[in-house]
Amino acid sequence: MLQPYVPLLILIVFVVANAALILGVSHLFSTYRRTPTKVAAYESGIPVLGDARERFSIKFYLVAMLFIIFDIETVFMIPWAVAFRQLSEISGLLIVEMFVFIAVLGVGYVYIWKRGAFEWD
């Protein structure tokens, strides 16, 4: 009954043992000394200018969310394009469906543009 699972169990044991061995060896041979340079915050070589809990404008988050939404929506076009040739018997329906999808994206884009989401003032 457990015969098919033996290779999987051996693999799991090997992975766990390998991870423990790597962590143990790195802990044994490491020389960890806390220095002010190692403890200091590092951001692209630029010294820290302010507090980490600084307030940002809501426009920053709005533009970021809109970018993510439109980016994800356009990523949905890739599987459609891949499957388009394979589903040649309903290709007319697929083209209509994609035009509707792009039209909905366009209406959403015009809506947020008219609402002033892209204005930074």
Residue, then its C-alpha position, 0 to 999 in steps of 0.5 A: m500500500l505504501q510502496p508508491y510513496v517510498p520514493l516521495l518519502i525518501l525525497i522529503v527526508f533528503v530535502v529536510a536533511n540537506a536543509a538542516l545540514i546546510l543551515g548547521v554548517s553555515h552556522l558553525f563556520s560563520t563569524y557573525r559580529r554585529t557592527p554599526t555598519k551591518v546593523a544600519a539600514y541600507e537602501s541603494g547606498i542612500p542614507v536614511l532621510g526620514d521616518a519609515r512611517e512617513r505619510f504618502s499621498i493617496k494618489f500614489y496608492l491609487v496610481a499603483m492600484l490602477f497600474i496593477i489592475f490594468d497590468i493584470e487585465t492585459v496579462f489575461m490576453i496572453p492565454w487567449a492569444v495562445a489558445f486562439r489557434q487551437l480553437s479555430e472552430i470558434s475563432g469568431l466568438l473569441i475575437v468578439e469576446m476579446f473586443v468586448f474585453i478591450a472595450v470594458l478596459g477602455v471604458g474603465y480607463v476613460y472613467i478613471w481618466k475623467r475622474g482625475a485619477f491621473e492628476w497629481d495636483 
